[in-house]
């Protein structure tokens, strides 16, 4: 088994041993999107879809709090605070900055999950810094935090739109033909987040920034299972 396969195996291994939570083992996982039923299932809400899946798998319930819907799950002794900003995409930075301070979470323990039109549906990519790349949500987070140095997980939604049609495209729902790839990508993104909180950003990038990651055949490792609350 190679190094990358070993990392993924560690990240996906079942573990049910409850432990006391070290304050340094607290993470903020932010899914970007827009609130409201009219935006459910749209490409721009890919970030919401990932944290919603993590919450379901952890039997966690959302509560409406300041600037965001919030919940938390436990995984291998880590506390993952999940939020869905209610500020709408273009003001995401307000929610991210507030919850980092409210939860006393270090910037290194932040992961922002976001849609990306530069990636095909089903592909995820992870970076620990970088420019917003034209994404208004990331641009606002950068402005609020005063840095480009924060972790982000990009979920590909494709870019099959004509000139001047980008807004309609990202606010539109996924094509039926893309749904299997998107479902696989959200699974892969959830696993990558759990790898991030247990193995760190560098190992996570090495393990998950693989060409065609979500299109690959299913891994044979055990299913990742969050700690029950």
C-alpha positions as CSV (number, residue, x, y, z in Angstrom):
1,X,0.0,0.0,0.0
2,X,1.4,3.4,-1.0
3,X,1.7,6.5,1.2
4,X,-1.5,8.1,-0.3
5,X,-3.5,4.9,0.2
6,X,-2.3,4.7,3.8
7,X,-3.4,8.3,4.5
8,X,-6.8,7.7,3.1
9,X,-7.2,4.4,5.0
10,X,-6.3,6.2,8.3
11,X,-8.8,9.0,7.5
12,X,-11.6,6.5,6.7
13,X,-11.0,4.0,9.5
14,X,-13.8,3.5,12.0
15,X,-13.2,4.7,15.5
16,X,-15.6,5.0,18.4
17,X,-13.4,5.9,21.3
18,X,-14.7,9.0,23.0
19,X,-12.0,11.4,24.2
20,X,-11.9,14.8,25.9
21,X,-11.8,17.6,23.4
22,X,-8.6,19.7,23.3
23,X,-9.4,23.3,22.4
24,X,-6.8,23.1,19.8
25,X,-8.7,20.2,18.2
26,X,-11.7,22.4,17.2
27,X,-12.3,23.2,13.6
28,X,-14.6,25.5,11.7
29,X,-16.0,23.9,8.5
30,X,-17.9,26.5,6.4
31,X,-20.1,25.5,3.5
32,X,-20.8,28.4,1.2
33,X,-24.1,29.0,-0.5
34,X,-27.3,31.0,-0.4
35,X,-30.2,30.4,2.0
36,X,-33.8,29.9,0.8
37,X,-35.7,27.2,-0.8
38,X,-35.2,28.8,-4.3
39,X,-31.5,28.1,-4.0
40,X,-31.7,24.4,-2.8
41,X,-29.9,22.1,-5.2
42,X,-28.2,24.8,-7.2
43,X,-24.6,24.7,-8.2
44,X,-23.7,27.7,-6.1
45,X,-24.8,25.7,-3.0
46,X,-22.3,22.9,-3.4
47,X,-20.7,24.0,-0.2
48,X,-24.0,23.8,1.7
49,X,-24.5,20.3,0.3
50,X,-21.2,19.0,1.7
51,X,-21.7,20.3,5.3
52,X,-25.4,19.2,5.2
53,X,-24.2,15.6,4.4
54,X,-21.7,15.8,7.2
55,X,-24.4,16.8,9.6
56,X,-26.7,14.0,8.5
57,X,-24.0,11.4,8.9
58,X,-23.3,12.8,12.4
59,X,-27.0,12.8,13.4
60,X,-26.6,16.6,14.1
61,X,-29.3,19.2,14.0
62,X,-29.0,22.7,12.7
63,X,-29.9,25.8,14.7
64,X,-30.3,29.3,13.4
65,X,-27.7,31.5,15.1
66,X,-25.9,34.8,14.4
67,X,-25.0,35.1,10.7
68,X,-25.4,31.3,10.1
69,X,-27.1,28.0,10.6
70,X,-24.8,26.1,13.0
71,X,-24.3,22.6,14.2
72,X,-21.4,20.4,15.3
73,X,-20.2,16.9,15.0
74,X,-17.4,14.9,16.6
75,X,-14.8,12.8,14.8
76,X,-11.9,11.0,16.4
77,X,-11.8,13.4,19.4
78,X,-12.1,16.5,17.2
79,X,-15.0,18.9,17.3
80,X,-16.1,20.1,13.9
81,X,-18.3,23.2,14.0
82,X,-20.3,23.3,10.8
83,X,-21.9,26.5,9.5
84,X,-24.0,27.6,6.6
85,X,-23.8,31.4,6.4
86,X,-27.2,33.3,6.2
87,X,-25.5,36.4,4.9
88,X,-25.8,35.2,1.3
89,X,-22.8,34.3,-0.8
90,X,-21.4,37.8,-1.4
91,X,-21.1,38.6,2.4
92,X,-19.8,35.2,3.5
93,X,-16.8,36.8,5.2
94,X,-18.9,38.3,7.9
95,X,-20.1,34.9,9.1
96,X,-16.7,33.3,8.8
97,X,-14.9,36.0,10.8
98,X,-17.6,36.0,13.5
99,X,-17.6,32.3,14.0
100,X,-13.8,32.0,14.1
101,X,-13.8,34.5,16.9
102,X,-16.9,33.2,18.7
103,X,-15.6,29.6,18.7
104,X,-11.9,30.7,19.4
105,X,-10.7,28.7,16.4
106,X,-7.4,29.3,14.8
107,X,-7.2,30.3,11.1
108,X,-5.2,27.1,10.4
109,X,-8.3,25.1,11.6
110,X,-10.7,26.7,9.1
111,X,-11.9,24.9,6.0
112,X,-14.1,26.7,3.5
113,X,-16.1,24.4,1.1
114,X,-17.1,26.2,-2.2
115,X,-18.3,25.6,-5.7
116,X,-15.9,26.0,-8.6
117,X,-16.9,26.4,-12.3
118,X,-13.3,25.7,-13.3
119,X,-13.6,22.1,-12.3
120,X,-15.7,19.4,-13.9
121,X,-18.6,18.0,-11.8
122,X,-17.3,15.3,-9.6
123,X,-13.8,16.7,-9.1
124,X,-12.6,18.2,-5.8
125,X,-9.4,20.2,-5.1
126,X,-7.9,21.4,-1.9
127,X,-5.7,24.4,-1.3
128,X,-4.3,26.1,1.8
129,X,-4.1,29.5,0.2
130,X,-4.7,31.4,-3.0
131,X,-6.7,34.1,-4.7
132,X,-10.5,34.2,-4.9
133,X,-10.4,33.4,-8.6
134,X,-13.4,35.6,-9.3
135,X,-15.6,33.9,-6.6
136,X,-17.4,36.6,-4.7
137,X,-17.8,34.5,-1.6
138,X,-14.1,33.8,-1.4
139,X,-13.3,37.4,-2.1
140,X,-15.4,38.6,0.8
141,X,-13.8,36.0,3.1
142,X,-10.4,37.3,2.1
143,X,-11.4,40.9,2.7
144,X,-12.9,40.0,6.2
145,X,-9.9,38.0,7.3
146,X,-7.3,40.2,5.7
147,X,-5.5,37.2,4.1
148,X,-5.6,34.7,1.3
149,X,-4.0,32.2,3.7
150,X,-6.9,30.0,4.6
151,X,-7.8,26.4,3.6
152,X,-10.5,25.9,1.0
153,X,-12.0,22.8,-0.6
154,X,-13.4,23.4,-4.1
155,X,-16.2,21.2,-5.5
156,X,-16.4,21.2,-9.3
157,X,-19.7,22.2,-10.8
158,X,-18.6,22.5,-14.4
159,X,-18.6,25.6,-16.6
160,X,-20.9,24.7,-19.5
161,X,-22.4,28.1,-20.1
162,X,-22.2,30.8,-22.7
163,X,-20.8,34.3,-22.5
164,X,-22.7,36.4,-20.0
165,X,-24.6,33.4,-18.6
166,X,-22.4,32.6,-15.5
167,X,-24.8,34.0,-12.9
168,X,-27.8,32.0,-14.3
169,X,-25.6,28.9,-14.5
170,X,-24.3,28.9,-10.9
171,X,-27.8,29.8,-9.6
172,X,-29.3,27.0,-11.7
173,X,-29.9,23.4,-10.6
174,X,-27.6,20.6,-11.5
175,X,-28.4,18.7,-14.7
176,X,-29.7,15.2,-14.0
177,X,-26.7,13.7,-15.8
178,X,-24.4,15.5,-13.3
179,X,-26.1,14.3,-10.1
180,X,-24.2,10.9,-9.7
181,X,-20.8,12.8,-10.0
182,X,-21.9,15.5,-7.6
183,X,-23.1,12.9,-5.1
184,X,-19.8,11.1,-5.3
185,X,-18.0,14.5,-5.0
186,X,-19.8,15.4,-1.8
187,X,-18.9,12.0,-0.3
188,X,-15.3,12.6,-1.3
189,X,-15.4,16.1,0.2
190,X,-16.7,14.8,3.5
191,X,-13.9,12.3,3.7
192,X,-11.4,15.0,2.8
193,X,-12.6,17.2,5.6
194,X,-12.2,14.4,8.1
195,X,-8.7,13.7,6.7
196,X,-7.9,17.4,7.2
197,X,-8.9,17.4,10.9
198,X,-6.9,14.2,11.6
199,X,-4.0,14.3,9.2
200,X,-3.5,18.0,8.4
201,X,-3.8,20.0,5.3
202,X,-0.7,18.9,3.5
203,X,-1.4,15.2,3.7
204,X,-5.0,15.9,2.8
205,X,-3.9,17.7,-0.4
206,X,-1.6,14.8,-1.3
207,X,-4.3,12.3,-0.8
208,X,-7.2,14.0,-2.4
209,X,-5.8,16.2,-5.1
210,X,-5.9,13.3,-7.6
211,X,-7.0,13.6,-11.2
212,X,-10.6,12.4,-11.5
213,X,-10.8,11.7,-7.8
214,X,-14.6,11.5,-7.5
215,X,-15.0,9.5,-10.7
216,X,-12.7,6.8,-9.6
217,X,-13.9,3.3,-8.5
218,X,-15.0,3.2,-4.8
219,X,-12.2,2.6,-2.3
220,X,-12.1,-0.7,-0.4
221,X,-11.4,0.9,2.9
222,X,-14.0,0.9,5.7
223,X,-16.7,3.5,5.6
224,X,-15.9,6.7,7.5
225,X,-18.2,7.0,10.5
226,X,-18.4,10.2,12.7
227,X,-18.6,9.9,16.5
228,X,-22.2,9.8,17.6
229,X,-23.2,12.8,19.7
